[in-house]
Amino acid sequence: MPRRRTGPPTSAEERLRTLGELTGQILERIRLQQARVELAAALQRQCLPTEIPPLPGLRVAGRYAPARDGLDIGGDWYDVFRMPDGSVGAAIGDVQGHDVEAAAYMGQVRTCLRAVAVATTDPAEVLRRTNDLLVSMGSELFVTCLFLRFEPATGELTVSRAGHIPAVWATTDGRCEVVMADGGLPLGIVSDEKYPSTHRLLTGKGAFVLLTDGVVEGPSYEIEDGLDRVAALVRAACGADPDTLATEVIKVADLTGHSDDAAVLVLTYDR
């Protein structure tokens, strides 16, 4: 039976050339990925307040911790601002996904919330109109969000949630609560969604803490355990400086072994 003829063996020079081409392709992919990470990080920084202005009746501090592996950037954000009627608006949210697209979407959500708050300061209505705007944009992403309004003249706090985890509230006289109010679907899924609101009157001295699930949930923690841990911290330190409290709360993310990014917004008051 005749032997099948084979081509000449690949020379060392050809093998080195092939190895060089493959190495070049790998390095190019690394550079592209690094560029995406840097772009997402830049977009992330644009969506976090560089400085929180003085707000009537409140002292505010925020913290953000990126994901542990350095690649999952761009999902969590917070914002706080004065609204046209003199009240204070505050928001925290978590965009599905952690890449350049998520970071860009986060910026759109933040802009939509601020724009809608010019027309209405009711948290339920702010979320409803923002949701309809995001749905009309046709993105495949969605975002969980908690939006609150604080009225300095009366001390009234109104909160509405869109698929987001609860806030934590505590007072220096010993009250503490994980605010498990009803909410609606995350923003950007279906139009005409309704978002119920809860109201409370802030008296005395205390703190209201907004956070994302990266703070309280991870491989080492169930979300309920994380919320209990945060509640214990807020109960013990709700009369402290908000920067101190925010620093302590964001440390809970390290206990959970989180791989997600994490954000905290602390509002303290003394009436």
C-alpha positions as CSV (number, residue, x, y, z in Angstrom):
1,M,0.0,0.0,0.0
2,P,1.6,3.3,-1.0
3,R,2.4,5.8,1.8
4,R,0.6,9.1,1.9
5,R,2.9,11.9,1.2
6,T,3.1,14.6,3.8
7,G,4.4,18.2,3.5
8,P,7.7,19.2,4.8
9,P,8.0,19.7,8.6
10,T,7.3,23.3,9.7
11,S,10.5,25.1,10.2
12,A,11.5,26.7,13.5
13,E,11.3,30.1,11.8
14,E,7.7,29.5,10.8
15,R,6.8,28.3,14.3
16,L,8.3,31.5,15.8
17,R,6.4,33.6,13.3
18,T,3.1,32.0,14.2
19,L,3.8,32.3,17.9
20,G,4.6,36.0,17.4
21,E,1.3,36.6,15.5
22,L,-0.7,34.8,18.3
23,T,1.1,36.9,21.0
24,G,0.3,40.1,19.1
25,Q,-3.3,39.1,18.9
26,I,-3.4,38.4,22.6
27,L,-1.8,41.7,23.5
28,E,-4.2,43.6,21.3
29,R,-7.1,42.0,23.0
30,I,-5.6,42.8,26.4
31,R,-5.2,46.5,25.3
32,L,-8.8,46.6,24.1
33,Q,-10.1,45.1,27.3
34,Q,-8.0,47.6,29.3
35,A,-9.4,50.4,27.3
36,R,-13.0,49.3,28.0
37,V,-12.2,49.0,31.7
38,E,-10.7,52.6,31.7
39,L,-13.7,53.9,29.8
40,A,-16.2,52.3,32.2
41,A,-14.3,53.6,35.2
42,A,-14.3,57.1,33.7
43,L,-18.1,56.9,33.1
44,Q,-18.5,55.6,36.6
45,R,-16.6,58.6,38.1
46,Q,-18.8,61.0,36.2
47,C,-21.9,59.5,37.7
48,L,-20.7,59.8,41.3
49,P,-20.9,63.3,42.9
50,T,-17.4,64.6,43.4
51,E,-18.7,67.0,46.1
52,I,-22.0,66.9,47.9
53,P,-23.3,70.5,48.4
54,P,-24.7,71.7,51.7
55,L,-28.2,70.5,52.1
56,P,-30.9,71.9,54.5
57,G,-31.6,69.7,57.5
58,L,-29.2,66.9,56.4
59,R,-25.6,65.9,56.5
60,V,-24.7,63.5,53.7
61,A,-21.8,61.1,52.8
62,G,-21.3,58.5,50.1
63,R,-18.9,55.7,49.5
64,Y,-18.3,53.5,46.4
65,A,-16.2,50.3,46.3
66,P,-15.3,48.7,42.9
67,A,-15.6,45.0,42.2
68,R,-12.7,42.9,43.5
69,D,-11.5,41.7,40.2
70,G,-11.2,45.2,38.7
71,L,-13.2,44.3,35.6
72,D,-16.8,44.6,36.8
73,I,-17.0,48.4,36.8
74,G,-20.0,50.6,36.1
75,G,-23.1,49.2,37.8
76,D,-23.7,51.0,41.1
77,W,-24.2,54.8,41.6
78,Y,-25.8,57.3,43.9
79,D,-26.8,61.0,43.7
80,V,-28.2,63.7,45.9
81,F,-29.3,67.2,44.9
82,R,-31.6,70.1,45.7
83,M,-34.9,70.1,43.8
84,P,-36.8,73.2,42.5
85,D,-39.3,73.3,45.3
86,G,-36.5,73.4,47.9
87,S,-36.7,69.8,49.0
88,V,-33.8,67.3,48.7
89,G,-33.8,64.4,46.3
90,A,-31.5,61.4,46.8
91,A,-31.1,58.3,44.7
92,I,-29.2,55.1,44.6
93,G,-29.2,52.4,42.0
94,D,-27.7,49.3,40.4
95,V,-27.6,48.8,36.6
96,Q,-27.8,45.2,35.3
97,G,-24.3,44.3,34.0
98,H,-20.9,45.7,34.6
99,D,-19.3,47.0,31.5
100,V,-19.1,50.1,29.3
101,E,-22.7,49.7,28.2
102,A,-23.9,49.5,31.9
103,A,-21.8,52.5,32.8
104,A,-23.3,54.6,29.9
105,Y,-26.8,53.5,30.8
106,M,-26.1,54.5,34.4
107,G,-25.4,58.0,33.2
108,Q,-28.7,58.1,31.2
109,V,-30.6,57.0,34.3
110,R,-29.0,59.7,36.5
111,T,-29.8,62.3,33.9
112,C,-33.4,61.2,33.5
113,L,-34.0,61.3,37.2
114,R,-32.7,64.8,37.5
115,A,-34.6,66.0,34.5
116,V,-37.9,64.4,35.7
117,A,-37.4,65.9,39.2
118,V,-37.6,69.4,37.7
119,A,-41.3,68.6,36.7
120,T,-42.3,66.6,39.8
121,T,-40.6,65.9,43.1
122,D,-42.9,63.1,44.2
123,P,-40.7,60.0,44.3
124,A,-43.4,57.6,43.0
125,E,-44.0,59.9,40.0
126,V,-40.2,60.5,39.5
127,L,-39.7,56.7,39.2
128,R,-42.8,56.2,37.0
129,R,-41.8,58.9,34.5
130,T,-38.1,57.8,34.5
131,N,-39.2,54.2,33.8
132,D,-41.3,55.3,30.9
133,L,-38.5,57.3,29.4
134,L,-36.0,54.4,29.7
135,V,-38.5,51.9,28.2
136,S,-39.0,54.3,25.2
137,M,-35.3,54.3,24.6
138,G,-35.4,50.6,23.8
139,S,-32.3,49.5,25.8
140,E,-32.1,45.8,26.8
141,L,-30.7,46.9,30.2
142,F,-32.6,47.7,33.4
143,V,-31.8,49.3,36.7
144,T,-32.9,48.9,40.3
145,C,-33.4,52.3,42.1
146,L,-34.5,53.9,45.3
147,F,-35.5,57.5,45.2
148,L,-36.4,59.7,48.3
149,R,-37.5,63.2,48.9
150,F,-36.8,65.1,52.1
151,E,-38.8,68.2,53.0
152,P,-36.6,70.3,55.3
153,A,-39.4,72.5,56.6
154,T,-41.5,69.6,57.9
155,G,-39.0,66.8,58.3
156,E,-41.1,64.5,56.0
157,L,-39.3,61.8,54.2
158,T,-41.0,60.0,51.2
159,V,-39.4,56.9,49.7
160,S,-40.2,54.9,46.6
161,R,-38.4,51.8,45.3
162,A,-38.0,50.2,41.9
163,G,-36.8,46.6,42.5
164,H,-34.1,47.9,44.8
165,I,-33.0,46.5,48.2
166,P,-34.4,48.2,51.3
167,A,-32.9,51.2,53.1
168,V,-32.0,51.1,56.8
169,W,-33.2,53.7,59.3
170,A,-32.2,54.2,62.9
171,T,-32.5,56.9,65.6
172,T,-30.5,57.8,68.6
173,D,-33.4,56.8,70.9
174,G,-33.0,53.2,69.9
175,R,-35.4,52.7,67.0
176,C,-34.1,50.8,64.0
177,E,-35.8,49.4,60.9
178,V,-35.0,47.8,57.6
179,V,-37.4,49.7,55.5
180,M,-39.3,46.9,53.7
181,A,-41.8,49.1,51.9
182,D,-43.5,47.8,48.8
183,G,-42.0,48.7,45.5
184,G,-42.4,48.2,41.7
185,L,-40.4,46.5,39.0
186,P,-36.9,47.7,38.1
187,L,-36.7,50.7,35.7
188,G,-36.6,50.0,32.0
189,I,-38.6,46.8,31.8
190,V,-42.2,47.6,31.1
191,S,-44.0,50.9,30.7
192,D,-46.9,52.2,32.9
193,E,-45.4,50.6,36.0
194,K,-46.7,52.0,39.3
195,Y,-44.4,52.7,42.3
196,P,-45.9,53.0,45.7
197,S,-44.5,55.5,48.3
198,T,-44.0,55.4,52.0
199,H,-43.9,58.5,54.3
200,R,-42.3,59.1,57.6
201,L,-41.7,62.1,59.8
202,L,-38.1,62.5,60.9
203,T,-37.8,63.8,64.4
204,G,-35.0,63.8,66.9
205,K,-31.7,62.6,65.7
206,G,-30.9,59.7,63.4
207,A,-29.7,58.3,60.1
208,F,-31.2,57.0,56.9
209,V,-28.9,54.7,54.9
210,L,-29.2,53.7,51.2
211,L,-27.1,50.9,49.8
212,T,-26.7,48.5,46.9
213,D,-26.8,44.7,47.1
214,G,-23.0,44.5,46.7
215,V,-22.7,45.8,50.3
216,V,-24.9,43.1,51.9
217,E,-24.8,40.0,49.6
218,G,-22.0,37.8,48.5
219,P,-20.6,34.3,48.6
220,S,-20.1,34.5,52.4
221,Y,-23.4,36.3,53.3
222,E,-27.1,35.9,52.6
223,I,-28.7,39.3,51.9
224,E,-30.8,39.1,55.1
225,D,-27.6,38.6,57.2
226,G,-25.9,41.5,55.4
227,L,-28.9,43.8,56.1
228,D,-28.9,42.7,59.8
229,R,-25.2,43.6,60.0
230,V,-25.7,47.0,58.5
231,A,-28.7,47.6,60.7
232,A,-26.6,46.8,63.8
233,L,-23.9,49.3,62.6
234,V,-26.4,52.0,61.9
235,R,-28.2,51.5,65.2
236,A,-24.9,51.8,67.1
237,A,-23.5,54.8,65.2
238,C,-26.6,56.7,63.8
239,G,-25.5,59.8,65.8
240,A,-22.0,59.8,64.4
241,D,-20.6,61.9,61.6
242,P,-22.0,60.6,58.3
243,D,-18.5,60.1,56.8
244,T,-17.6,57.8,59.7
245,L,-20.9,55.8,59.4
246,A,-20.5,55.5,55.6
247,T,-17.0,54.2,56.0
248,E,-18.2,51.5,58.5
249,V,-21.1,50.4,56.3
250,I,-19.1,50.0,53.1
251,K,-16.7,47.7,55.1
252,V,-19.6,45.2,55.3
253,A,-18.9,44.4,51.6
254,D,-15.5,43.0,52.6
255,L,-17.2,40.6,55.1
256,T,-19.5,39.2,52.4
257,G,-16.7,38.2,50.1
258,H,-18.4,40.3,47.4
259,S,-17.4,40.2,43.7
260,D,-19.9,43.0,42.8
261,D,-19.3,46.7,43.2
262,A,-21.0,48.4,46.1
263,A,-22.3,51.9,47.0
264,V,-23.6,53.5,50.2
265,L,-25.3,56.9,50.8
266,V,-25.7,58.0,54.4
267,L,-28.1,60.9,55.4
268,T,-28.0,62.0,59.0
269,Y,-30.4,64.5,60.5
270,D,-30.9,66.3,63.8
271,R,-34.2,68.0,64.4
